[in-house]
Every structure is written in structure tokens, then in C-alpha cells.
Amino acid sequence: MNRILLFFILYTSGITHAATDPEKKISPSPAKNITIIYAAGASPRIRYGIDQLAATLQLHHIKVVLQPAERLKAEPVQSKTGTGYRTIFIGKSADPVIQATKSPANTHKEGFSITTTGDKLIISGMDDSGVLYGCLELAEQIRHTGKIPEKLNLTDQPEMVLRGTAIGLQKSDYLPGRDVYEYPYTESTFPWFYDKNLWIKYLDMLVENRYNSLYLWNGHPFSSLVRLKDYPYAVEVDDATFKKNEEMYRFLTTEADKRGIWVIQMFYNIIIPKPFAEKHHLKTQDRNRPIIPLIADYTRKSIAAFVEKYPNVGLLVALGEAMEGVGQDDVDWFTKTIIPGVQDGLKALGRTDEPPIVLRAHDTDAPRVMKSALPLYKNLYTEAKFNGEALTTYTPRGSWAELHRTLSAIGTVHIENVHILANLEPFRYGSADFIQKSVQAMHHTYHANGLHLYPQASYWDWPYAADNNKDRLLEMERDWLWYKEWARYAWKAGRQREGEINYWGAQLGDKFGMQPEHGKEILKAYEESGEISPKLLRRYGITDGNRQTLTLGMLMTQLINPFRYGLFTLLYESEAPEGEMIIEYAEKDWKKEKHIGETPVQVAAEVVAHGDKAVKAIELAAPFNTRNKDEFGRVRNDMYCYLEMAAFYAEKVKAALMILRYKYSGQLADLDLALPLLESSVRHYAKLTALTNETYLYANSMQTKQRKIPMRGVDKTFIHWKEMLPVYEKELANFKRHIDSLRSPAAQQAVALKPFRNAEVTILSPMAGTYLMQKGSPVFADTSAAVTAFAPELSGLKGIMLNKAEQIKKGTVLQFKTARPVKVLVAFFNQKRPDYLAAPELETDASANNYGQAEAKLSNALMIGGFPLANIHTYSFPAGTQTLTLAKGACAILGFIDEQENIHIYNAGIDGKSKDIDWLFE
């Protein structure tokens, strides 16, 4: 096998080329004969490039003779001026066949040179990938011009070391009896994985765009690909499937290598196979479980077997989500289990070179892990999300930018992961300007030198797109522009803007059968619409994570009380330009303070203007569309969708600002001003629903309980605009009803909140005692801290007294028995400190809503002396013997209530600094 793949980087890449179309007719060139001379023993990668070039020449009616240099007669084939004979020499710069031509050498990895001397043409590459790209570049020029260029003196090479795409072997929903990320490789779950023609189509797309890496994402792939002598029962697929998996994996890696593409297998930690877990009475994943020898031994041996079987496949390691985030466990797992597993596999092969390992900087202290790992293993990379799980800005800043720079400064290559794109799906995205500036930020702000690109949409439903088409569209074909744009700028980021407008105008014109000048109008539509979703999320959103589907809209309570929904503040602090949130703008406006940076009002006006310009541009191009008319119609429809979505948000945000003003003024007139704005937003959403009703199957491809914004997506519900329109209409009706009620004197009478009733449970774990929720009650066994204030619903609850120091050191484990389903009330302190238990956060923990605990039920609802305010979350458990397991950090267990107990979700505001107005919409 090619030894290049044993190293961290397989150098492949590509120059951006003019688009071609199968419908385009090729004009025959004058008949010619071409002899291609190359070094005998050329690698499969070089032979692939030669074959692609030869096929292009033959398509242009040029006869090709392939001749290894060693088979030449004493005198090499000579060109004869005027006869049409020509010779192309192909090889690496160090090959004798190339050195004899005295052509200039490109010394950059993956670099190539194409030069002409008389009637000779020389393609010289620094390495196998450089030769491949040189062949592909010449083939592209021939396709574009219809002939072999008369004179060439071209040298090129990529800027980014790694340029890769991602495919998820994951699904939109859970498999029966399994948890998140648990998807064995089977034909019933992933029929497309076994489709060789599909893989060839995809790999050809990658090499055409000069991508050189492919990431396969899966929770625990080893139980589908290797069989262990010590743990044969861990295999999760039958024998026939296991053999098919072996065949497909070898096929995929071989075909990828031929195209200069390095396959990288991703896996989460710590996840174990279901059969293994059941045999040993363990959970397949438990974030709060400490490292145990049995699981460490199984994982180490799985990795060793995988490396021994597939030594040319890299590993992408995610230490977060399925094990406790930042801590010593991460360091130990990486340095004492994963790296030794790789080394064991190499030892079994008798090899000393190190296959690449990429450390994902997600929910882990990556700099700390790398510091401990580098003395043990040198061939390491790091990777982190560019804009979280979205695309929001090309001006990243703050602590997230600092983390990227820290990782880049370690000395290994740092990779930027354009991840999930939850704010873009399902509409098409193709802003070359935004993407180019993003890649420039990767270089100049983050100091990174690698790209790991997700599909633009439908990651969880790959290979299909969300479009409602009779024959489902392939995402790779629908989003061709997405892949081509990122690849172009990963190869070279500093291209001049004027030239780029011309280039993409020609590409889009060719795609849709029109002149470049009209193709530029399509580019303008893409670039105007391409500003809308990034601006909306970074100024109005709850999170950069895929628990929010931006294109489905947001509830009014999410706009006016974002902290209730677990606001992910990094979105505003690092993944947006300096500016103000809606609630900040409203407060400053009321206090007549100066506004700073990008504001909600500014964005409301800008996104509508972007939408108007996008629609105008696409309409200017429409009369000239002569090719791919169905796809042009879908692009056109998306532009109208962008406009209506922008208008929906703009009107709703303006209404939100008036409603927040009422919070300060208490004047009903402010609500009266908000009403027509909210009505307008609903009308725009109705138009958006009409535009998507027959054109899209869904908005979001992740359709599990992890999705929370705007509505919880259980069992594939609330995934389409037609499901959300009644929600927004009801929200409007509630608002009107409450405004009317405020006009009557009776509206001033507050509704009394009844205390929760204690549920009967038997505590099985050792504990220090219980306490009653009342003023003066101590909460922890080892401190005198006592309750000073609480929301009325909590009065009389029977809390569980625990040792705070033990919580901080070991975490909280509470076993209990109940005859009925119950909720456990847990108080999380509103301050981020290492000694406080962090509230559930789906951005870093996919299991953070397994018990319905992700959302704060009562905000600012408890005060304990010497501690910050606390929010109350609930964990739901069925009847039986149950265990509440929490990570390390102090929290308060307030007691148990019946699962059916109604909880009014609101901001209790017991500090007197906040006033709850969510009720206006409920």
C-alpha cells in the first residue's frame, strides 16, 4: 500500500476549474497523436491522473499512446514540428524521465508545474499528489478550451495542508433501543454505504475539487469493522455484514488513495457496543462514568485491531460528549488508552511510523491533552469548530479565537471544522464572498492550516437533500457550489475579488446555460441571501448548536427571555462581531444609553434588504436560464424563502423590542405598538410556509429530542414550517387575549402559584439527611449556607442534604426507589465556576436532555446564602429503582414531585431585578 498514507497528511489538492456540463457539446479537434511518457512503476495515484488526462484527450479525438519510460527505445520519441505529433512527459520532479527534460521543479507538497518546451509538454509534481493534480489541471484546461494549450508555464500548490469533507454514518433519529451516535454499519441502516457507484461519484467530486481528506463520523465504528479475540461478543453485526463491511472499507480506502484522499475514521468517547454493554451490565455511554479497566482494555484492543487492519486510515478522536468534559480523565484516556492502542497495532505490523491522530477540541481541554500526548506520539493534529455548529461570521473573536490560536501555536497543524450548519439548512447557500472571507479568517485570525467541511445541509440524512423531489436529490449534487467554493479558497484564499466575480459568474452561467454576465446575477443572489442566516443567528439566536433550527423561526419568549432556553453566550461573545442582544438593546434604549456595534434593529433592516436584492437578482437572471431549469427553479424558490424568513424575523424582533419596553414602562401603549408588528411577522411566516409546503420534506435533518429551538423535536415532530405556523398563530392569539385582559381591572389580580407536592420516594443512597424548603434551612451537610429566598412553588419541598465537598470531588450519585414516575428538582447556580455543577448544555453533551433536564423550568428561583442565584431544572424518571448521576460540582437537590405535576415555566425573578412577561404569549 502507498506509504504516503501512513503519515498525517496525504497531500492532494486542486486548482479551481471552470465548470463543465454533460450536456455541453465538444467540438472535434484536428486528429492528433499524443505519446504520454511516464516512469514505469508509477503509483496508482499517478496512473489515475494519467488515465484521466488520456480520457480527456481521447474525448477530443486525440489518439493517446501510453509508454513507460523504461520501454522507450534508445532514442526517446521525438516530436515532429508540423506533423501533429506531440509528447507529454509525466512524473515526479525526482524521476529521471522528468529530470531529463530540465523542467523547473515545484518543491511544495502537492505542488506541480506544467511547462512546454518546443513540442514537448512536461507535467512535474513534487509528489504523487502533485503529479495527479498536474494531470487534472491540464485535462481541465483542455475541456475548457477544447484543445491543448500552445504554451504553458504554470506552477501551483495548495495553501491549506488538509482540505477535507465529512460524511456522517448517523441518522435523523435513534435506532430502536439505542442512544445518540449508536449506529452499527449495516445495509438496513446505511444502504448507501454499500453502493460503490455512489462512492465513486462522491470521490470523483472530491478529487475534482482537490480535496485530500474524507472524515467518516460514527459513534463507535470498531464493533462493525474488527473482531477481537478477547471480546468476540462485542461485534454488532452478523458475519455476512461484517464481511461486506471489510470489503467496502477496503474498496473505499483504495479508491480514495488513488485520488489522493486520506480517509479518517472519527469516533466518540466513551461509547461501547450494545452486546458488550449488556454482557457486562453497563450502559453503552455514561458521561459521568469514571474510566474502568474493562472498558479501557476493550477500547485499546479495538483501536489496535483497527490500526493493524487499516494502517492507512487516520483517526479523529472526540473526547467530549460521551465522557465527562474537561478533566484528567480526558488526558488519561487519550494517553493511556487511545495512543497505546495505536502503538499496539503498529507493533503487531512491525512498523515504527506513526499514523495520524486528530484530536477534536470539543468539550475537552485540548491544549492540556496535547501537552501530555506529544511526548508520547508526534503525529498529532488538532481540530476545532469554526463557528460552532453554524456559519455566523468571518470576524471571530474572544475566547474561542484565542483557543484556536493556542492550538495552532502548539506546532502541529490545526484544522478548522465547518460543522453541521444548523442555521443554513435546508436552503441553498453559495456566498463565495462570505466563504472566501471565512477561509481568510481561518488563516489570519485562527492561524489554522486545514479545513474539515460538513455538508451544507442534511448531514443527518446524507446522501440525500431535504428537497421534496420525486427522485430524491443527492446532497453532493445539489450543493455542488458549496463544495467548489470552500475548495477553491482552501487551495488559495487571497484571490482578487474582481476576478472571483468573473470566475463564479462563468461557473454559474455554464451551470444554468447563460452568459457569464447573467451568471453574475445568480452569484449576487447567492451572496445577498448568504448574509441573512449568519446575521440572524448571531444577533437573535439562542445557540450556535444544532438544537436550534433557525429557518423554522423562534418563539417570542425565546427572543425576549433567551436565558430561559439555555442561552449559549459564546455565540455572542466570540462568533459574532461586537454588538448587542435584543434584551441588551432594549435595556439600553430604555436607559437612553449609547448603543455599541451591530444592533438588532440594524440587522432587522439589513436582512430584509439582502432578501430584496437576492430576489431581484435571481429574477434578472431567470429569463436567460436554458439549462438545468428544474434546479434553477429550486434556487429561485430558495431566494424567496430567504426573503420571507428575513421579513418574519425583522417584524418579530421589532415587536419584541416594544414588548421589552413594556417590561420597563408598564404602559399598555407599548404592547399596542407591538401587535401589528407581530401580526405582520405571522403573515410573512405564512408565505414562507406556502413556499416550502410542497418543496421541502423538512427544515432540519436532526429530528431527535436534542432539538429544542423553536420547539422540542420528539419523534420527528416540528420539523416543517406547516407544523410551526399554528404555533405562531396561537402565540399571536394569546398575545391579543392578554392585551385585552390587561384592559380590565381584574387583570391586576395576580394568580396565586400553588406549592409543589412532595412525591413519596425511598432514598437508597447514603445521605446526610433532608431539609425543608423554607427560609433558614441549611442545604449542604458540610456548610452553614442556608436558604434565604425561593419561588413560592418550592415552599415545603423535602430536599436531600448532601456533602458539597464530596459533590465537587466525586460528583453526585443518588439512588432511590419510587412507585410512580417522578421528577427530581435540581438547582444549578447561575455562575460558571469549576466548583459549581454546570447546567445541562446540549452544545457539549448530547445526553443533556435524556431526562428532560435541558431547559430551566424556574429561572432565578432560589437564593442560598453565599451562593449565586439558582435555576431549577427537572430530571424525569419512571417507576422503579433509579439513579440520578451528576458530574462533579456543587448543586442542590430540592426534592421529588410527581411526573404529572404541572410546572409553569417562567422567570421567578426573586432578586427583584427582573420581571416576567413570558405569560403574555402563553
GUTI-935123 format. One record per residue (C-alpha): y, z, x. Coordinates in steps of 0.02 Angstrom, whole numbers, plus 50000, padded with zeros to 5 digits. Example, Ala and Ser with C-alpha at 12.3 -4.5 7.8 and 13.67 -1.06 7.14 Angstrom:
BEGIN
497755039050615499475035750684
//
This chain:
BEGIN
500005000050000501784997150058502305011850166504125009950116503735018449952503145033950045504935037750089506265044649972507105028049949506455010949907507915000249945508164987049811509694981249726510654966849663512174956449654512884953849485512494936649417513124925149283512084927049126510864913449080510064909748915508384902048873509254890048754510334883148894509804865748946509594862149131510214845649196508954837449311509474836849494509044822049605507224823249660507074832749824505774840849931506024858349998504944867150125505054886150121504534893550287504164912050292503234924350403501364924950374500834941850311502434943850210502364958850094502054956949907503894960749880504464946449989503164934849913503814939549740505564934449793504934918149867503954914349708505504917449600506544905849709505194892549711505034893249521506904890649503506894875849621505444867949526506364870649362507734859849437506494846149480506384850549664504664849649743504274865249844503064867149989502704885050043502244886250226501904902050328502734900850499501094903050591500394887350507501764876250574501314863050700502014863750874503674857150808504414865250653504824854650502506464845850533507754841350404508224823250394510024820350350510204808950201508384808850152508444824150037507264834550143507794852450171507064868350246507324886150188506864899850310506504916750231506124933350313506714949750383508014948950521506724955550646505444941950604505254928450738505464914850607507214921450569507704926050747507344908150800508704902150680510004913250766510734917650596511804933450580510834949150532511304961350394510944978750460511174988050296509664994250199509284982250057510604970650130510404951950150511264936550220511174918650160511834905650281511734886850304511624877550469511554858750451510164855450328509384872450353509634887150238509184904550301508864919850193508794935250304508534953050245508664969750331507044974950248505824968750116507034972749975508454963950064507394948150077506924949749893508754951049840509254936549950507954925649864508534931349693510354928449737510034910549791508984907449635510394914049526511674902749609510544887849582510334892249398512204894549379512744878449465511204867749436510994863949620510764871549792512484876149860513034864450000513734878050111513404896550107513924910950217513554926050110513194943950161512934957850035512174975150015512244989449888513375004549896512255016449800510625021149883509695023849720510015014049561508775018249427508415019049241507465031349134506095029649004505505044548904503685046748862504325057748723504545055948535505835058448399504855073148329503495085248383501655081348385500655092348265500295109348341501375106148493503075111048558504545101448632504135089448776502255090648747501635072748733500005067748818499865049348866498845041448726498825024648637499155032848468500725041548532501385028348652500595011448610501945002648710501425011548870499835000848871500744984348841500764975349009501854961248944503174973748889503144981949061503354965049147504834961049034505634977949074505294977149261505984959449268507564965749184507704979549315507494968149465508674955249390509984968949389509474975449560508874992449501507725000449628507015015549538506205019849372506075037649307504685041949184505105057849088503725068849017503425087448994501765088549088501045071549139499695078349255498455082549117498475064049067498295057049243497235068649353495635078549332495425094649430493765101249493494305119349462495075115849291494165100949212494565107649038496435105249069496345086349037497165082548871496485065048839494735058148813493795048948951494185031548887496045035448876496005043649047495325027649123496635017149033497985028749098497355026449275497335007649254499075006949178499835018549306499155008149449499714992149363501464999049334501705005849509501034989849588502134978349485503634989749513503364990049701503254971149703505014970949629505694984049748505654997749616505125015449657504265024549512504745042849494503755054449381504775068349302504035084649237504695100849162504265118149224503345128049174502285118649046500385119549043499135108748947498635114648774496745115848814497145125948970498315137348873497065140148732495645144248852496685157348940497585163748783499285158348845500745148948770500975131248832502755136048877503665152548878505385153048955505315171848981503575172549056503545177549240502585166949365500745171549355499455166749488498325157049369499705145249312500385143349488498655138749554498365126049416500075117949441499925117249630498215108949619498835096749486500265091249597499105089749747497895078849649499315068049585500045065349760498325061449829498025048749690499775041249682500585044349852501935031249824502615039149665504075051149682504275067349586505785073149486505685091849459506565100849316506515119549349507545123949194507225124949006505375129349013505605143849132506995156649150508525147649217509465154549367508475166949472507225169949610505805163049505506565145649522506605147049710504845153849719504115140849601504895126449698504475133049872502815141649840502025130449708502805113049699503135109149882501455116549939500605105949806501375090149878500895095550053499105098949998498985081349928499615073850090498415084150192496965077550088497545059850130497765063950314499605059350306501115067950378502525057950299503405066050150503515057749980505195060449898505545075149783507095075249673507725092249615508585091749447510095103449446509885108549265509785126749212509455132049392510455137049545510115120749637511105124849796510115141049814508455132149785508895118449910509395131150043507655138750034506745122050017507505111450156506715121350299505025117850218505245099750163506545087150218506345072550098507325080349955508605073349835509675082049705510195075949533511405082249400512105075949236513695065649248514495070749081513155082149012512125073048881513545061648833514845049748904516555057848891517655054649042517875046149209519015060549264517785075149279518465091249348518225110149356516655119649398515485105349354516345093649476516255107349607514375109049582514145090349610515185090849768514215105849831512575096649806513255080849886513805090950038512055097650071511675081950170510365073950058510765060349931511465066849766511085056749609512155055549452511165056149289511985047149142510985057149017510455054848834512155047948773512115058248614513905053448570513605034748586512035031448486511685021248387513175009348402513254996848544514265001848696514864989748830516524995048905516484987849081518124996449120517525013849070515875011549161516675005049321517875019749324516405031549293515465024849443517035026349548517155044549494515345047149547515855041649722517615048749739517555064549631515735069649644515375061749816513705055749749512735040349800511415037449668511285032649484509965038049358510365029049195509695032949022509535020148883511185017948792510355023248630508675027648553507965036548706506765046548596506205030848503506015019248653505635004648667506485001348501508295001848447508925010048287509424993648206508604990448038507864973548080506294965548007505604963748183506244979148271507424975648414506934980948589508234992748660508184984248830508664967648750509924974448625510814984348761510734971148899512584973248933512404992048961511114989549098512034975049178513714984049187513055000049267512014989849390513484979149442514574994049485513165004149563512994989449682514864988249714516124999349624517784993249692517864975949614519594969849562519994971349378520604953449351519024946349424517974957949317518814952349157518424934449204516644938749253516214948049093517134935248987515974922049060514444932949034514844936448851515404918648820513744912348887512784925048782513624920048620513904901548652515784901048676517054898048812517464912348932519194914448855518364918948690517074929448780518534939848842518944944348662517184951548644517464961248805519094967948734518184973348576516894982448682518214990648790519314996248647517845003248549517185010748711518625023248714518265030248541516685040648557517145048148727518845053648664518185060648500516865071448581517905078148725519325083348609518425088548449516595091548492515525107148492514435101848638514025088148762512195090648717511055080948603511095094748472512675085848411512635068348339514455063148348514295047148246513705057148094515345066648089515755085248088515965098447955517685105847931517055123047983516475115248147518245108948179519165124948131517895137848194516915129748337516365146148414515315149548260514225134648309513975139548491515435130348571514935123848742516575126648834516075116548988516395101148882518255105148879518385113349050517505100049155517015084849053518715080648983520465078249052521595093349038522085095948858521925106648703520585110248574521025109248390521115128248374522205129548531523385116048470523585124548301523975141448379525245134148500526035124048361526255139648255526975149348402528075134348448527345133948624527305118648736525755107848722524795102948878523835087048920522785077148796523005084048620522015082348458523485073748373523635061248516521775057148510521815055248321523125041648338522325033348489520565031548420521185022848262522235011148369520705007448477519695003748321521014992048251521104982448416519214981248429519074973748255520494961648286519714955848449517984952948377518734943048234519664932048357518004928048442516994925848282517434907548242516784901948411515064910148401513724896548417512274905948497511354922348458512264922948292511244937148219511624948248367513454943648362513474949048180512744965848230514054968048367515394963648241514744976348116514734989748251516584986848283516964990448100515855005848111516865012048259518485009548162517905018948008517175033048113518825034548207519815034948045518645048047970518895059548118520775056448131521115060747949519945075847953520725082848111522465081348038521825090747885521035103847998522695107048084523545110247915522125121847864522285131548028524155132647995523735141147830522735153847930524375159248010525615156047869524605161047717525575147647623524615137847493525765123047527524865120247693523215118247602524035106347479524565095547627522795095847697521975089947535522485071447534522025070147718520285076947684520105065247536520565050647648519285055747778517905055647647518425038247590518275031947768516575040147785516015031447626516485014847707515535019747864514025023747756514125006747673514204998147842512665007347906511645008547746510634992747775510964990047960510295006048040508715016348020509525031948091511005038048192510105049848311508415046748391508085065348421507575071548248506935089148281507565106748243508535106448407509865095748324511185106648242512825096948226513345091848096511775097848005510125105048062508895090648078507235098048023505825085847981506875070348011508225075247887510095072147901509835057648019510805044647920512575043047853511955041547674511235059047690512865065947759514065057947634513575070047493513825084547614515615079147649515925075847465515315093347423516405100547561517905091947482517435098247307517275116047372518975114847453519775108847292518935122847195519525136147316521305129547315521285130947125520595148547135521965153647255523245149047124522625162747007522985181347034521125185147025520905175747187521685190247282520215201447240519035201947389517185200347360516275215847420514955212547553513345222147524512445230347671510805222647726509225231847675508055237947811506345229647814504795240147843504015236548013502915246248134503525246148314502065244348435503015243848599503575259548690505405263248650506665277048673507005279148489508025272348345509835273848290510785271648128512175258748120513675269848096515185274748199514745285748345512915280848356512315278048536511465261148558510605262448728509465276148791510245276948964512115276248922513275285648806514025269448738514195271148551514635260348401516505260148365516625246548231515495234448138515435221947997515065230247828513405220947807512705230247958513015247547889511455258347882510325246747983508995255648084509215249448263507995250248408508615260448554508155252648722508495256148905509935244948961509485245749146507705240349106508365226048999509405219849145507975221649269506485215649167507105208449002506655214248828504915213948751504735221548578503055220648490502965225048306501915223048151502555217747981501755214447813503125202247763504145188947854505665196847934507225193348034507665203248190509545205648214510095204348396511875207348457512475196548604514065201448695515485188748695515685188148882514725179049017514105191549146512485192449245512055209249166512305203148986510955193048900511625175548869511635169848689510395155948643511025139248709510145122948669511065113948809509945122648937508505129348834507555117748718506685132848640508335141248594508095138148409506215140948393506545156548290508135150248205509175160148330510345146848399511815149648280512805165748270512655172348093514045185248105515385182248236516425196148311515415208448206515045223348320516025234148441515175246148562516235257148674516465249448847515725232648796516485216148734516385211148552514665205348498514005191248389512445193748283511005181248292509365182448197507575178748251506355174648111504515179848118503085177847994501995192247936500785199548061500865206448237502335198348326503275199548491505125197148520505345191848702507085190548776507655186148951508475198049072510125205649018510845218848903510905216148716510755227048560509315226448436510115230948268508555231348161507465221348041507855213547872506815203447751506705184947791507345180947617508895191847637510425180847610511625180647757513405174647731513845166047894515635169747942516835176948070516905195648034518425197448148518285216448163519505215948309520875211248186521355195948289520505182748184520505178148001519015169647923519425153947824517715145647829517465151147649518685137647593517305124847618515765134647564
//
